[in-house]
């Protein structure tokens, strides 16, 4: 009976020490994560326009006109070519 009691006591002590170590590591990990502002900056002109719209720098009408201009410019630079000679379902 004494051996069983000592075994349980040793297991409880090991658990307490393990929990204490995990708590110490958790306290160290609470330091704030530093993320550079450039990470959140828009990566495209569309993103810049969207940011300006959400910040209230431009109106919805200005946003739509700018997006229309971007679409027209994109159509000039990279026109969509559809192969009209193919019928529906043919490849």
GITAJO-V511836 format. One record per helix or strand of 3 or more residues. SS is the DSSP state (helix for helix, strand for strand). FROM is the first residue (numbers start at 0). TO is the last residue. If there is no record, write none. Layout:
# GITAJO-V511836
ss=SS from=FROM to=TO
ss=SS from=FROM to=TO
This chain:
# GITAJO-V511836
ss=helix from=1 to=28
ss=helix from=36 to=39
ss=helix from=44 to=54
ss=helix from=59 to=76
